[in-house]
């Protein structure tokens, strides 16, 4: 529908109706104007259906008016880290029409308005947790400073064209403010060595984030199949933060080890603003061979009885029969051996 007020038709009632509607549009709020023109469009369509000869110019103006404002799109970052700035971009094509105003809303509550014909052109409305940087905001951008978790929500921009069309189109999107973990993920439960056919059990934990970080296991740089994972539902702590956990169960086989080592990595991520990982390497345990040893007998010097054929003393090296007390029986104490041995050697030489 044209909404321009310049429509002419042979029927005087139709002309008065269109002009009065446009005058009414200028005086009241634009929200109610849209309702007026939707009703007017329906009336005109019914009128033209009954009298098509009087509506040729109506269709031309309606087509031209529909191209006055289009391609309104709101671009919002997928996530913004708490305490930083968020830039919201409202893109639109006026198709040569003059701009009346750009209005920004959070959950249907207006917090910023840009009207190029006003002085000053900016107007800000107090909204909790929404801090607009005025010198960085204009008819296309709005910059929010020091965003908080409560800044998250639904945002929309409303574009209004000035006379004669007075078209109004809006677009909306979702903003999420996140709190990233202060450190990387923590891996627990791993041993330094594993034997074949053992079951590897490990758990990865990401400490304090909002919302919960996404956890992913990798083995030798390959993502682990979900059948080997044990997920634990993350519950918020009293301060509103989450500490998600993800378990890993893996059967140890020879194919998992590369050069005798198995690399296990846990990755924690939040959108495209946070990515950290922790890695641990384990080894395959080699089999141990056991050797059985037997004690050797203790040998000591003893005096042998002289033979008839050789009437001299001979020393015989024989195992002792009493290991507890070497000084009893015929056993010779090691200390006395140093005294008796030279004497016996001298006697042996004399008899020869």
C-alpha positions as CSV (number, residue, x, y, z in Angstrom):
1,X,0.0,0.0,0.0
2,X,1.3,3.5,-0.8
3,X,0.6,5.3,2.5
4,X,1.7,8.5,0.8
5,X,-1.6,10.4,0.7
6,X,-1.1,11.3,-3.0
7,X,-3.5,8.6,-4.3
8,X,-6.1,9.9,-6.7
9,X,-9.3,8.0,-7.8
10,X,-12.5,8.9,-9.5
11,X,-14.5,8.0,-6.5
12,X,-14.6,10.9,-4.0
13,X,-15.2,8.7,-1.0
14,X,-12.1,6.7,-1.7
15,X,-10.0,9.9,-2.1
16,X,-11.2,11.3,1.2
17,X,-10.6,8.0,3.0
18,X,-7.0,7.7,1.9
19,X,-6.1,11.4,2.7
20,X,-7.8,11.3,6.1
21,X,-5.9,8.1,7.0
22,X,-2.6,9.7,6.1
23,X,-3.4,12.8,8.2
24,X,-4.3,10.6,11.0
25,X,-1.0,8.7,10.6
26,X,1.0,11.9,11.0
27,X,-0.7,12.9,14.3
28,X,-0.7,9.6,16.2
29,X,2.0,7.1,17.3
30,X,3.4,4.9,14.5
31,X,2.4,1.7,16.2
32,X,-1.3,2.6,15.7
33,X,-0.6,3.9,12.2
34,X,0.4,0.4,11.0
35,X,-3.0,-0.8,12.1
36,X,-4.7,2.0,10.2
37,X,-2.9,1.3,7.0
38,X,-3.4,-2.4,7.2
39,X,-7.1,-1.8,7.5
40,X,-6.9,0.7,4.6
41,X,-5.1,-1.7,2.4
42,X,-7.8,-4.4,3.0
43,X,-10.5,-1.8,2.2
44,X,-8.8,-0.7,-1.0
45,X,-8.4,-4.3,-2.2
46,X,-12.1,-5.0,-1.7
47,X,-12.9,-1.7,-3.5
48,X,-10.7,-2.5,-6.4
49,X,-12.1,-6.0,-6.6
50,X,-15.5,-4.5,-7.2
51,X,-14.4,-1.6,-9.4
52,X,-11.1,-2.6,-11.2
53,X,-11.3,0.3,-13.7
54,X,-10.7,2.9,-10.9
55,X,-7.7,1.1,-9.3
56,X,-4.9,1.1,-12.0
57,X,-2.9,3.8,-10.2
58,X,-3.5,2.1,-6.9
59,X,-1.5,-1.0,-7.9
60,X,1.4,1.1,-9.3
61,X,1.7,3.1,-6.1
62,X,1.4,0.0,-3.9
63,X,4.3,-1.7,-5.8
64,X,6.5,1.4,-5.6
65,X,5.7,1.9,-1.9
66,X,6.6,-1.7,-1.0
67,X,10.1,-1.1,-2.2
68,X,10.7,2.0,0.0
69,X,12.4,0.2,2.9
70,X,13.8,-3.4,2.9
71,X,16.6,-5.8,3.8
72,X,16.5,-4.9,7.6
73,X,19.0,-7.2,9.3
74,X,20.4,-7.2,12.9
75,X,23.8,-8.6,13.4
76,X,24.8,-9.6,17.0
77,X,27.9,-11.5,18.1
78,X,27.2,-15.1,19.1
79,X,28.7,-14.5,22.5
80,X,30.6,-11.7,24.3
81,X,32.9,-12.2,27.3
82,X,31.7,-10.5,30.5
83,X,33.2,-7.1,31.2
84,X,33.9,-6.4,27.5
85,X,32.1,-4.4,24.8
86,X,29.3,-5.7,22.5
87,X,28.7,-4.1,19.1
88,X,25.2,-4.5,17.6
89,X,24.8,-3.7,13.9
90,X,21.5,-2.9,12.3
91,X,21.7,-3.0,8.5
92,X,19.0,-1.7,6.2
93,X,18.3,-0.3,2.8
94,X,16.1,2.9,2.6
95,X,15.7,2.7,-1.2
96,X,16.1,6.5,-1.4
97,X,13.5,7.3,1.4
98,X,14.5,9.7,4.2
99,X,15.2,8.1,7.6
100,X,13.0,9.2,10.4
101,X,14.4,7.2,13.4
102,X,16.3,4.1,14.5
103,X,15.0,2.7,17.8
104,X,16.8,0.0,19.9
105,X,15.0,-2.3,22.3
106,X,15.9,-5.0,24.8
107,X,13.0,-7.3,25.5
108,X,10.6,-4.8,24.0
109,X,11.9,-1.9,26.2
110,X,13.5,1.0,24.3
111,X,17.0,1.9,25.5
112,X,18.4,4.0,22.7
113,X,17.0,6.1,19.8
114,X,18.7,7.9,16.9
115,X,16.7,10.6,15.1
116,X,18.8,12.4,12.5
117,X,16.5,15.5,12.4
118,X,16.6,16.1,16.1
119,X,19.2,18.0,18.0
120,X,21.0,16.2,19.5
121,X,20.1,13.2,17.4
122,X,20.7,10.7,20.3
123,X,18.4,9.8,23.1
124,X,19.2,7.2,25.7
125,X,16.7,5.6,28.2
126,X,17.8,4.1,31.5
127,X,17.7,0.3,31.2
128,X,19.4,-2.0,33.8
129,X,22.6,-3.6,32.7
130,X,22.5,-1.8,29.3
131,X,25.3,0.8,29.0
132,X,25.4,2.5,25.6
133,X,28.7,4.2,24.5
134,X,27.1,7.2,22.8
135,X,30.2,8.5,20.9
136,X,30.5,5.0,19.3
137,X,26.8,4.6,18.4
138,X,25.0,6.0,15.4
139,X,22.2,5.2,13.0
140,X,23.6,1.7,12.2
141,X,25.6,0.7,15.3
142,X,25.0,0.5,19.0
143,X,28.0,-0.3,21.3
144,X,27.3,-1.7,24.8
145,X,30.1,-1.2,27.4
146,X,31.0,-3.5,30.3
147,X,28.4,-6.1,29.6
148,X,27.2,-8.4,32.4
149,X,25.5,-11.8,32.5
150,X,22.2,-9.9,33.0
151,X,22.9,-8.0,29.7
152,X,22.0,-11.2,27.8
153,X,18.6,-11.3,26.1
154,X,16.5,-10.4,23.1
155,X,17.5,-7.2,21.2
156,X,15.8,-5.5,18.2
157,X,16.2,-2.5,16.0
158,X,13.3,-0.7,14.5
159,X,13.7,1.4,11.3
160,X,11.2,4.1,10.4
161,X,11.1,6.0,7.2
162,X,10.0,9.6,7.1
163,X,7.2,11.1,5.1
164,X,5.7,10.4,2.7
165,X,5.9,6.6,3.2
166,X,6.3,6.3,7.0
167,X,7.2,2.6,6.7
168,X,8.4,0.8,9.8
169,X,10.3,-2.5,9.8
170,X,12.2,-4.2,12.7
171,X,14.6,-7.1,13.2
172,X,15.7,-8.9,16.3
173,X,18.4,-11.2,17.6
174,X,19.8,-12.8,20.8
175,X,22.9,-11.6,22.7
176,X,24.6,-14.0,25.1
177,X,27.2,-12.8,27.7
178,X,29.5,-15.5,29.0
179,X,31.9,-16.0,31.8
180,X,34.9,-18.0,30.6
181,X,37.0,-20.3,32.9
182,X,40.0,-18.8,34.6
183,X,42.2,-21.9,33.8
184,X,42.3,-24.8,31.4
185,X,40.5,-28.1,31.8
186,X,41.8,-30.6,34.5
187,X,42.4,-34.3,33.8
188,X,42.2,-36.7,36.7
189,X,42.3,-40.5,37.1
190,X,45.1,-41.4,34.7
191,X,48.0,-43.7,35.5
192,X,51.5,-43.3,34.0
193,X,51.6,-46.9,32.6
194,X,49.0,-49.4,31.4
195,X,49.1,-53.1,30.5
196,X,47.3,-54.5,27.5
197,X,43.6,-55.2,28.1
198,X,43.5,-52.8,31.0
199,X,40.6,-50.2,31.1
200,X,41.7,-46.6,31.0
201,X,39.5,-44.4,33.2
202,X,39.8,-40.6,33.2
203,X,37.7,-37.5,33.9
204,X,38.0,-34.0,32.5
205,X,36.6,-31.0,34.5
206,X,36.3,-27.4,33.5
207,X,36.1,-25.1,36.5
208,X,33.6,-22.3,36.9
209,X,32.0,-20.8,33.7
210,X,28.7,-19.5,32.6
211,X,27.2,-21.2,30.8
212,X,28.9,-24.6,31.0
213,X,31.9,-25.1,28.7
214,X,31.9,-27.7,26.0
215,X,34.3,-30.6,26.7
216,X,35.8,-32.9,24.0
217,X,38.2,-35.9,24.4
218,X,41.0,-36.6,21.9
219,X,43.2,-39.7,21.6
220,X,46.3,-39.2,19.5
221,X,44.6,-36.1,18.0
222,X,41.5,-38.1,17.0
223,X,38.1,-37.2,18.6
224,X,36.9,-40.0,20.8
225,X,33.7,-41.8,19.8
226,X,30.7,-41.0,22.1
227,X,30.3,-44.6,23.1
228,X,33.5,-44.3,25.2
229,X,32.3,-41.1,27.0
230,X,30.5,-40.8,30.4
231,X,28.6,-37.5,30.6
232,X,27.7,-35.9,34.0
233,X,25.1,-33.2,34.1
234,X,26.5,-29.9,35.2
235,X,24.6,-28.1,38.0
236,X,25.0,-24.5,38.9
237,X,26.9,-23.6,42.1
238,X,25.4,-21.0,44.5
239,X,27.2,-18.2,42.7
240,X,25.7,-19.3,39.4
241,X,28.7,-20.9,37.7
242,X,29.0,-24.3,36.1
243,X,31.8,-26.9,36.4
244,X,31.0,-29.6,33.8
245,X,32.7,-33.0,33.8
246,X,33.2,-35.6,31.1
247,X,34.4,-39.1,31.7
248,X,36.4,-41.4,29.4
249,X,36.5,-45.2,29.4
250,X,38.9,-46.9,26.9
251,X,40.2,-50.5,26.5
252,X,43.9,-50.5,26.2
253,X,45.1,-52.2,23.0
254,X,48.4,-52.3,21.2
255,X,47.1,-50.2,18.3
256,X,46.5,-47.2,20.5
257,X,50.2,-46.7,21.2
258,X,52.5,-44.8,18.8
259,X,56.2,-45.3,19.6
260,X,55.2,-46.8,22.9
261,X,53.1,-43.7,24.0
262,X,49.4,-42.8,24.1
263,X,48.5,-39.1,24.0
264,X,45.2,-38.1,25.7
265,X,43.9,-34.5,25.4
266,X,40.8,-32.8,26.8
267,X,39.5,-29.6,25.0
268,X,37.3,-27.0,26.7
269,X,35.6,-24.4,24.4
270,X,32.9,-21.7,24.5
271,X,31.7,-20.4,21.2
272,X,34.6,-18.8,19.4
273,X,35.9,-16.7,22.3
274,X,37.5,-19.4,24.5
275,X,39.5,-22.6,23.7
276,X,42.0,-24.3,26.0
277,X,43.2,-27.9,26.3
278,X,45.2,-30.2,28.6
279,X,47.2,-33.2,27.4
280,X,48.7,-36.2,29.2
281,X,50.8,-39.0,27.8
282,X,50.9,-42.6,29.1
283,X,53.1,-45.6,28.3
284,X,52.5,-49.3,27.8
285,X,53.9,-51.4,30.7
286,X,56.5,-54.0,29.6
287,X,56.3,-57.5,31.1
288,X,58.7,-58.3,34.0
289,X,60.8,-61.5,34.0
290,X,61.5,-63.1,37.4
291,X,64.7,-65.2,38.1
292,X,64.9,-67.8,40.9
293,X,68.2,-68.1,42.8
294,X,69.5,-70.8,45.2
295,X,72.0,-70.1,48.0
296,X,75.6,-71.4,47.6
297,X,77.1,-73.6,50.3
298,X,79.7,-72.1,52.7
299,X,83.2,-73.7,52.5
300,X,85.8,-73.7,55.3
301,X,89.2,-75.2,55.8
302,X,89.5,-78.4,57.9
303,X,92.3,-80.6,59.2
304,X,92.5,-83.9,57.4
305,X,93.9,-87.1,59.1
306,X,97.4,-88.1,57.8
307,X,97.5,-91.2,55.6
308,X,99.9,-94.1,56.2
309,X,101.5,-93.7,52.7
310,X,102.0,-90.0,53.1
311,X,103.0,-89.3,56.7
312,X,102.5,-85.6,56.5
313,X,99.6,-83.1,57.1
314,X,97.3,-82.2,54.2
315,X,94.7,-79.4,54.1
316,X,91.4,-80.3,52.6
317,X,88.7,-77.8,51.4
318,X,85.3,-79.1,52.4
319,X,81.9,-77.7,53.2
320,X,81.2,-76.9,56.8
321,X,78.6,-79.0,58.7
322,X,78.0,-76.3,61.3
323,X,77.2,-72.8,59.9
324,X,75.9,-71.4,63.2
325,X,79.1,-71.7,65.2
326,X,82.3,-71.8,63.2
327,X,84.5,-72.3,66.3
328,X,83.1,-75.7,67.4
329,X,84.0,-79.2,66.2
330,X,86.9,-79.6,63.7
331,X,86.1,-76.3,61.9
332,X,88.9,-73.8,61.9
333,X,88.2,-70.1,62.6
334,X,89.3,-67.8,59.8
335,X,91.4,-65.7,62.2
336,X,93.3,-68.8,63.5
337,X,93.9,-69.9,59.9
338,X,96.3,-67.0,59.5
339,X,98.4,-68.3,62.4
340,X,98.4,-72.1,61.7
341,X,98.8,-72.0,57.9
342,X,102.5,-70.8,57.9
343,X,103.4,-73.4,60.6
344,X,101.8,-76.2,58.8
345,X,103.5,-75.3,55.6
346,X,106.9,-75.3,57.4
347,X,106.2,-78.7,58.9
348,X,105.2,-80.1,55.6
349,X,108.5,-79.0,54.0
350,X,110.6,-80.6,56.8
351,X,109.0,-84.0,56.4
352,X,109.6,-83.9,52.7
